[in-house]
Every structure is written in C-alpha cells, then in structure tokens.
Amino acid sequence: MILEENPLRVDLIIENLMNFLPERDLKNCRLVSTQWYFPATKALQKSAKPITFGSLYKVNLIRLKPDLETIKLFMSTMEASPYIVPYVKFDLRPNVLAPNCLSLMDEFFTNFGPVITQLSISLAYESSDTFPKRCFPLLNLENLKTLEFCNSLCGELHPALTTELLTTRYNLLETILHAAPNLETLSLWADSENVAWPGEAIEVLRLAELPKLRNLKISFPMTNYQLVNLSRVNVQLTSFIFLIREPTFNTESLYKILASQANSLTNLKLVDLQCDQVKFLELPVMPKLKHFEVEGAFYGDHCRLSLLNFNFEKIPKIEKIILRNCHSRNLDLGSLLCGTGASRSLLEFHATAAHDFMNSKVIQEIPKIFPNLKNLHVMFSPEAKDSIF
C-alpha cells in the first residue's frame, strides 16, 4: 500500500518515532509544529526522572516543610522510582528535624545523602534539641559543596526561648561536617538570643577536617574568646563574610582572624550590625585581596567604623571596593580616601556619599588616588549634589 500522506504527518507514526529519540532531540521536535509538540512532550514525560509532587518535569531543589505523612510519601515515591535520583539541592525546614521525624531523616540521609550538592538546614523551636554524637552514623555527603546551617531559638510555635537553653544541636553540625570532606562553602547563622551556640559551632568548625573549604560566612554574636578561637580554624579561605554582632568589639581579635587568612583571601565583606559603638578595624597585609566590601548600619549615634593604620600597600591587588549603606556616621571615609597613598590596581569604586565628607575637593582627588579607575559609582545626598555640582 502506498501512503499518499507524508509519514511524518501521521499522528500514530510520529508518536511511535518519538519514543526512540533522546531527550535533546525531543526538545527540538517540540519546536517544529503543533502536531509534533504534543507527542514530543508526552515522550519527554515518559523518559523524565522521578515525578513527585504533581507533574513536575525537572526539579533540582526540594524544599521540605511538610508534615510527617508528606515526608513519608516523598520518601516512598523516591524509593519506588527505577531512575537515579536527580535532586541535588535540599532545604530542610525546622519541622523536618522535629523529634518524631529523626528516624525518617536518618533513612533520607542514608539513601540520598551521596547525591546532595547543596544543603540548607534550619533549626527552630519546632526542631529537636537533642542530637546524639554522630546522629546519622551512615551519612555520606561526599558530593556536598555548599552548606547553610541556621540555628534559631524562636519558631512558629513559640516566639522566643530563654538564652540559658542548652542543646546538643552542635552534634548535628559535627555529623554533617564529618561526612562532607569536599565542602567548599559554609554559612553559619544564629539569632542574637542564642548565646551558647556560637561557641559550640566555632569549636566544631575548629576541629573539623575541611581541606577544600574556601568560602565562609559567619553571622552570630561572639565573645572575644570565640573570636580568637575562630582565628585558629585550620582552613585556607578565599572568601570571608563576617557580620559584626559580638557584644564587645575587639580590634585585635578580628585582626587575628583576618591575619590567619591573609595569604589566601581574595574577597572580604564586613557587615556592621553592632549598635551604638565606635569600632576600629585594622587590615593586615593581604597580598591577594581583590574585592573589599563594607556594609554599614544606622543604629545609634555612636555607631562608627574606622580603618586603623590603613594604606593601599596592604592590599596591592585590590580591584573593587564597595561601601554599601555607608556614610560619615557609620564609616570614616577619610581613613580610606585621605592620606592612604594611591592604588593603581583599583578598577571599581562604589560608595554612598555623605554631604559632610564627599565634597567637590574629595571627588577631584579620586582620580589621583585611583589612577586606573574604570567604574565610579557614588550615591550623593541632595546636600552633597548641590555643593559639588
């Protein structure tokens, strides 16, 4: 029998052909015509990796904040799939780590831990306070690259807890770090009421073996002793973000932290959340630093950060400086721009200008301070604009 119609226009033939095409070709077929679109989409759905909550074709981030039954459903769906689990990013919310879910989380980590590359854990009032040492003994996170660990005393079921509450949540952090030898990025956060956690977290970090850790973000209040302990962490960082929240700012302790990483840091960001206190920051010689950012705060009449003994010879390769939300009340711009020599390496300079400092004279000096500057971004107040222009 001779087909008078083009075979590639016969629905049954098209549908059968689509079942033999790889994923890339199926995507291209969807663009040919409306007639090809529907059978190509159908074939894509048949060949897709596990479908869990609804008809999702591709998902690379699973955020778990359900009840226990939903978690069980998710686990059974994943285990029943004949395909390799495609999900590599997980966000575990406080309810998931509640006491009644821990056995299920043990099963989850055992089955899917080896494929996780990005993990975010949030603990709160709803979460368990008691984690035994090596709480997930079979945990394997060999592919984990990024970890965000947030420990809060508050939660949806309780507005706040006493600061005297002691937990063993640090055992969970220790278990995860022990199972993740290839971790590259770590972020640690706690609320201001959580006075016990910072010391525990820093001690866990100090004892951990993380040879590939390069990026670290610290956001919780620390005592001077804890700052000194942080300077003893055995890692070589290239990026460090530090939120100044400790009860009493200590210039020497922060200097020790920066000095311990001076030969490897290329990116440094300081966020000043310290209220109503004058602070002096001294930078050590940092031969590889390329990006320096300071983010100021507006809390208190005496909240001010000044650079002590600063000159550009300490950061000979600096390429970009960002002063975000900084003005004369919270950052001494004079310590950065006056009497500090010149930087021929700086290519970008971003700043929020204060009308009582960033005047026309200072603007005229910037090309002398940064002779190779390519990008200048300065936000003026109305008063500064009138005085300059």
Secondary structure, DSSP 8 states (H G I E B T S, - for coil): ---SS-GGG-HHHHHHHHTTS-HHHHHHHTTT-HHHHHHHHHHHHHHSS---SSS-S--SEEEE---HHHHHHHHHHHHH-SS-----EEEE-GGGGSGGGHHHHHHHHHHHGGG-SEEEEEE-TTS-S---TTSSTT---TT--EEEEEE-S--SS-S---TT----THHHHHHHHHT-TT--EEEEEE-TT--SHHHHHHHHHHH---TT--EEEEES---HHHHHHHTT-----SEEEEEE--SS--HHHHHHHHHHTTTT-SEEEEEE---S-EEEE-----TT--EEEEE----STT-EEEESS--GGGSTT--EEEEET--TTTB-THHHHSSS---SS--EEEEE--TTTS-HHHHHHHHHHSTT--EEEEE--HHHHHHH-
